[in-house]
Amino acid sequence: MSAELLTNIADAVRLLAGGGVLVYPTETFFGIGCDVRDARAVDAVFRAKRRQSGMALPVILGDASQLGMVTRGHGAVEAALARDFWPGPLSILCPALPELPDTLTGGTGRVAVRVSPHPAAMALALGLGAPLAASSANVSGRAAVVRVADLDRELLSGVDGVYDAPPQPAGGLPSTLVDVLTDGTLRILREGAVPRAALVSKGYEVVSPC
């Protein structure tokens, strides 16, 4: 492994604060990310993944209080979704702050945000004091992994560190991605770990299938 293996949260936070790209565990798979405010680090995530420009990177928050660091376009429905489903695998599409790197949003001006229930992912964002770019730690088109030993060597050549902390990612479905429409109803853009029925059971109106 060419990237530095880290087991101490303080070392991992320092790497991120210094503009580094880090592989870290999430609730589903190992992710790759950086400080969302750092355009050069965001570009490095794209290079490590061999990811096409124009494909936005999801964002992980340390807690809901960091939402204002990436968007000011959220309203009452987004706040209710956060209360009902965070921490958890529900990503909410929101208007991005204009000062965020354009590459982070793929030029769309929007960003998908969630609070991961994995304690390491939350601790990294809280320790950094900023949200993290978050994409699966794999070269685009290849399989995501749940063990450090299975990380792609080609990917590792483009990152600065790997933070390995329990629990091991559980695999499974990706986060569900929803868009809140102007009338307060939800459109599911990707159905994943939070099924449509769970949204409906909480009283949300879902206007179209995934």
Solvent accessible surface area in square Angstrom, and as a share of the most:
residue,aa,sasa,rsa
1,M,95,0.43
2,S,93,0.60
3,A,8,0.06
4,E,105,0.47
5,L,95,0.47
6,L,11,0.06
7,T,106,0.61
8,N,76,0.39
9,I,65,0.33
10,A,44,0.34
11,D,54,0.28
12,A,0,0.00
13,V,24,0.14
14,R,152,0.55
15,L,31,0.15
16,L,1,0.00
17,A,71,0.55
18,G,70,0.68
19,G,28,0.27
20,G,8,0.07
21,V,3,0.02
22,L,0,0.00
23,V,0,0.00
24,Y,0,0.00
25,P,0,0.00
26,T,9,0.05
27,E,31,0.14
28,T,19,0.11
29,F,51,0.21
30,F,4,0.02
31,G,3,0.03
32,I,0,0.00
33,G,0,0.00
34,C,0,0.00
35,D,12,0.06
36,V,0,0.00
37,R,128,0.47
38,D,41,0.21
39,A,52,0.40
40,R,204,0.75
41,A,3,0.03
42,V,0,0.00
43,D,50,0.26
44,A,18,0.14
45,V,0,0.00
46,F,18,0.08
47,R,154,0.56
48,A,1,0.01
49,K,3,0.01
50,R,116,0.42
51,R,45,0.17
52,Q,136,0.60
53,S,97,0.63
54,G,51,0.49
55,M,90,0.40
56,A,38,0.29
57,L,2,0.01
58,P,37,0.24
59,V,1,0.00
60,I,0,0.00
61,L,0,0.00
62,G,1,0.01
63,D,56,0.29
64,A,52,0.40
65,S,95,0.61
66,Q,12,0.05
67,L,11,0.05
68,G,35,0.33
69,M,66,0.30
70,V,0,0.00
71,T,0,0.00
72,R,177,0.65
73,G,41,0.39
74,H,66,0.29
75,G,37,0.36
76,A,86,0.66
77,V,38,0.22
78,E,18,0.08
79,A,35,0.27
80,A,22,0.17
81,L,0,0.00
82,A,10,0.08
83,R,181,0.66
84,D,59,0.30
85,F,28,0.12
86,W,25,0.09
87,P,77,0.49
88,G,4,0.04
89,P,30,0.19
90,L,0,0.00
91,S,4,0.02
92,I,2,0.01
93,L,29,0.15
94,C,1,0.01
95,P,63,0.40
96,A,18,0.14
97,L,13,0.07
98,P,125,0.79
99,E,115,0.51
100,L,13,0.07
101,P,12,0.08
102,D,102,0.53
103,T,52,0.30
104,L,0,0.00
105,T,5,0.03
106,G,16,0.15
107,G,51,0.49
108,T,84,0.49
109,G,39,0.38
110,R,81,0.29
111,V,2,0.01
112,A,16,0.13
113,V,1,0.00
114,R,22,0.08
115,V,4,0.02
116,S,0,0.00
117,P,50,0.31
118,H,6,0.03
119,P,72,0.45
120,A,7,0.05
121,A,0,0.00
122,M,45,0.20
123,A,40,0.31
124,L,0,0.00
125,A,0,0.00
126,L,90,0.45
127,G,47,0.45
128,L,23,0.11
129,G,37,0.36
130,A,0,0.00
131,P,0,0.00
132,L,0,0.00
133,A,0,0.00
134,A,6,0.05
135,S,12,0.08
136,S,44,0.29
137,A,1,0.01
138,N,12,0.06
139,V,7,0.04
140,S,47,0.30
141,G,86,0.83
142,R,120,0.44
143,A,82,0.64
144,A,32,0.25
145,V,22,0.13
146,V,42,0.24
147,R,118,0.43
148,V,25,0.15
149,A,83,0.65
150,D,68,0.35
151,L,10,0.05
152,D,36,0.19
153,R,188,0.69
154,E,60,0.27
155,L,0,0.00
156,L,8,0.04
157,S,80,0.52
158,G,33,0.32
159,V,13,0.07
160,D,75,0.39
161,G,0,0.00
162,V,0,0.00
163,Y,14,0.05
164,D,58,0.30
165,A,16,0.13
166,P,114,0.72
167,P,73,0.46
168,Q,111,0.49
169,P,4,0.03
170,A,92,0.71
171,G,14,0.13
172,G,59,0.57
173,L,110,0.55
174,P,60,0.38
175,S,9,0.06
176,T,0,0.00
177,L,31,0.15
178,V,0,0.00
179,D,4,0.02
180,V,23,0.13
181,L,49,0.24
182,T,153,0.89
183,D,107,0.56
184,G,26,0.25
185,T,11,0.06
186,L,0,0.00
187,R,95,0.35
188,I,4,0.02
189,L,77,0.38
190,R,99,0.36
191,E,66,0.29
192,G,5,0.05
193,A,42,0.32
194,V,11,0.07
195,P,63,0.39
196,R,83,0.30
197,A,71,0.55
198,A,29,0.22
199,L,0,0.00
200,V,78,0.45
201,S,91,0.59
202,K,112,0.47
203,G,68,0.65
204,Y,28,0.10
205,E,111,0.50
206,V,14,0.08
207,V,70,0.40
208,S,30,0.20
209,P,102,0.64
210,C,94,0.56
